[in-house]
Amino acid sequence: MASAFAAIALAAAVAGCAGNADRPVTSGDQEPAATFPLSSIGPNRTVSPAIEPTRAELVRVLGTRNLVLTDTQAPFRPPESPVMAVVPRAVYQVVLPADPGQGFIVVYEFADPGAATEGASAQAAYLATGPARVQSSLGSRHVIRLLGSTVVTYSWDPEGARDPAAPDIQAALETLGSAVDVPS
């Protein structure tokens, strides 16, 4: 009985929303929710095969800690500087059985190592700003690593980590490429 009521309520809500779709917005109406074209919330280019060596290095360094890297199936967008928001990226995830919604590692692909260094520096500076701190939980740690023309980022909250392997991700990544420090 309750499920039948829920189905009827859902159908009425959908029908009500559909009925207003063609009606123009008037001054007495609330503003409609903003929608953005897909290209405005992420790069519309995919990464090239050049990112594969970075993925292979991630698998290697994480494997030294018995961590498994997978291609994520979940949508994920970390706090990003304007520079990082427009470059191609690949999102991976470390398997954390006790915390399956965490462990995201993002690899950004730049045209050359110099551009990657500039992008990593911009990301580090951004993570120290108020807007980025609002996007991260209090006490989050950020890891930024340079490897050739790629930038690897990982953020996690030691206080909120539910899987005992979570600290091992940071420890493994600290052996990859060179570090870019986030200002305090």
C-alpha positions as CSV (number, residue, x, y, z in Angstrom):
1,M,0.0,0.0,0.0
2,A,2.8,2.4,1.0
3,S,4.7,1.7,-2.2
4,A,1.6,2.3,-4.3
5,F,1.1,5.6,-2.7
6,A,4.8,6.5,-3.3
7,A,4.5,5.6,-7.0
8,I,1.4,7.7,-7.4
9,A,3.1,10.7,-5.6
10,L,6.2,10.3,-7.8
11,A,4.1,10.2,-10.9
12,A,2.2,13.3,-9.9
13,A,5.4,15.2,-9.1
14,V,6.9,14.3,-12.5
15,A,3.7,15.2,-14.3
16,G,3.6,18.5,-12.4
17,C,7.2,19.3,-13.4
18,A,6.6,18.3,-17.0
19,G,3.5,20.5,-17.2
20,N,5.6,23.6,-16.4
21,A,8.4,23.0,-18.9
22,D,6.9,25.1,-21.7
23,R,5.7,27.9,-19.5
24,P,7.9,31.0,-19.6
25,V,9.5,32.2,-16.4
26,T,7.8,35.4,-15.1
27,S,9.0,37.9,-12.6
28,G,7.0,36.3,-9.8
29,D,8.6,32.9,-10.4
30,Q,11.7,31.7,-8.7
31,E,14.8,31.5,-10.8
32,P,15.2,28.1,-12.5
33,A,18.0,25.9,-11.3
34,A,21.2,26.6,-13.3
35,T,22.3,23.9,-15.6
36,F,25.7,23.8,-17.3
37,P,26.7,22.2,-20.6
38,L,28.9,19.2,-20.0
39,S,31.9,20.9,-21.5
40,S,31.8,23.7,-18.9
41,I,32.1,21.3,-15.9
42,G,35.1,19.4,-17.3
43,P,37.5,19.2,-20.2
44,N,35.8,18.0,-23.3
45,R,39.0,16.2,-24.4
46,T,40.1,12.9,-23.1
47,V,43.6,12.0,-22.1
48,S,46.0,10.6,-24.6
49,P,47.8,7.3,-24.4
50,A,50.8,9.3,-23.0
51,I,49.1,9.1,-19.5
52,E,49.5,5.3,-19.4
53,P,53.1,5.5,-18.1
54,T,51.9,7.5,-15.1
55,R,49.1,4.9,-14.5
56,A,51.7,2.2,-14.6
57,E,53.8,4.0,-12.1
58,L,50.7,4.4,-9.8
59,V,50.1,0.7,-10.0
60,R,53.7,0.0,-9.1
61,V,54.0,2.3,-6.1
62,L,50.6,1.4,-4.8
63,G,51.4,-2.3,-5.2
64,T,54.3,-1.9,-2.8
65,R,51.7,-1.3,-0.2
66,N,49.3,-4.0,-1.4
67,L,46.9,-1.4,-2.8
68,V,44.9,-2.0,-6.0
69,L,44.3,0.8,-8.5
70,T,41.1,0.7,-10.7
71,D,39.5,2.9,-13.2
72,T,36.7,4.6,-11.3
73,Q,33.1,4.1,-12.3
74,A,31.9,6.9,-10.1
75,P,31.8,10.6,-11.0
76,F,34.4,12.5,-9.1
77,R,35.5,16.1,-9.2
78,P,38.1,17.3,-6.6
79,P,38.7,20.9,-5.6
80,E,40.6,22.3,-8.7
81,S,42.3,25.5,-9.6
82,P,41.1,27.2,-12.7
83,V,44.2,25.9,-14.5
84,M,43.5,22.2,-13.5
85,A,39.8,22.5,-14.3
86,V,40.4,22.8,-18.1
87,V,43.1,20.2,-18.7
88,P,42.4,16.6,-19.7
89,R,42.4,14.2,-16.7
90,A,42.0,10.6,-15.8
91,V,40.3,9.6,-12.5
92,Y,41.4,6.4,-10.8
93,Q,40.4,4.9,-7.5
94,V,42.2,2.8,-4.9
95,V,40.1,-0.1,-3.7
96,L,39.2,0.6,-0.1
97,P,36.7,-2.1,1.0
98,A,35.8,-0.4,4.2
99,D,35.4,3.0,2.5
100,P,34.4,2.5,-1.2
101,G,33.5,6.2,-1.7
102,Q,37.1,7.3,-1.2
103,G,40.6,6.7,-2.6
104,F,40.3,8.9,-5.7
105,I,43.5,9.8,-7.5
106,V,43.4,12.3,-10.4
107,V,46.0,12.4,-13.1
108,Y,46.1,15.6,-15.1
109,E,47.9,15.7,-18.5
110,F,49.8,18.7,-19.7
111,A,51.6,19.4,-23.0
112,D,55.0,19.3,-21.4
113,P,56.8,19.1,-18.0
114,G,57.0,22.9,-17.7
115,A,53.3,23.3,-18.1
116,A,52.8,20.5,-15.6
117,T,55.0,22.3,-13.1
118,E,53.0,25.5,-13.5
119,G,49.7,23.6,-13.2
120,A,50.8,21.9,-10.0
121,S,52.0,25.2,-8.5
122,A,48.6,26.7,-9.3
123,Q,46.8,23.8,-7.8
124,A,48.9,24.0,-4.6
125,A,48.2,27.7,-4.3
126,Y,44.5,27.1,-4.9
127,L,44.3,24.4,-2.2
128,A,45.5,27.0,0.4
129,T,42.6,29.4,-0.4
130,G,39.3,29.7,1.3
131,P,37.2,28.4,-1.6
132,A,39.3,25.2,-1.8
133,R,39.2,24.7,2.0
134,V,35.4,24.9,1.8
135,Q,35.4,22.1,-0.8
136,S,37.5,19.9,1.4
137,S,36.8,18.5,4.9
138,L,38.6,20.1,7.8
139,G,41.9,18.5,8.3
140,S,42.2,17.2,4.7
141,R,45.7,16.3,3.5
142,H,46.6,17.0,-0.2
143,V,49.2,15.2,-2.1
144,I,50.5,16.7,-5.4
145,R,53.1,14.9,-7.4
146,L,54.8,15.8,-10.7
147,L,55.7,13.0,-13.0
148,G,56.9,14.1,-16.5
149,S,54.1,16.0,-18.1
150,T,51.5,14.8,-15.6
151,V,50.3,16.0,-12.2
152,V,49.0,13.4,-9.8
153,T,46.6,14.6,-7.0
154,Y,45.1,12.9,-4.0
155,S,43.3,14.3,-1.0
156,W,42.1,12.5,2.1
157,D,40.9,13.2,5.6
158,P,42.8,11.2,8.3
159,E,40.0,11.8,10.8
160,G,37.3,10.7,8.5
161,A,39.1,7.7,6.9
162,R,37.2,4.5,7.6
163,D,39.6,2.0,5.9
164,P,42.9,1.2,7.7
165,A,44.7,1.2,4.3
166,A,43.8,4.9,3.6
167,P,47.1,6.3,5.0
168,D,49.1,3.9,2.8
169,I,47.8,5.7,-0.3
170,Q,49.6,8.9,0.7
171,A,52.7,7.0,1.8
172,A,52.9,5.2,-1.6
173,L,52.3,8.4,-3.6
174,E,55.1,10.2,-1.7
175,T,57.5,7.9,-3.5
176,L,56.2,8.9,-7.0
177,G,57.9,11.6,-9.0
178,S,58.6,14.9,-7.2
179,A,56.5,16.7,-4.6
180,V,54.7,20.0,-4.8
181,D,54.0,21.3,-1.3
182,V,50.6,22.9,-0.5
183,P,51.1,26.1,1.6
184,S,49.6,26.1,5.0
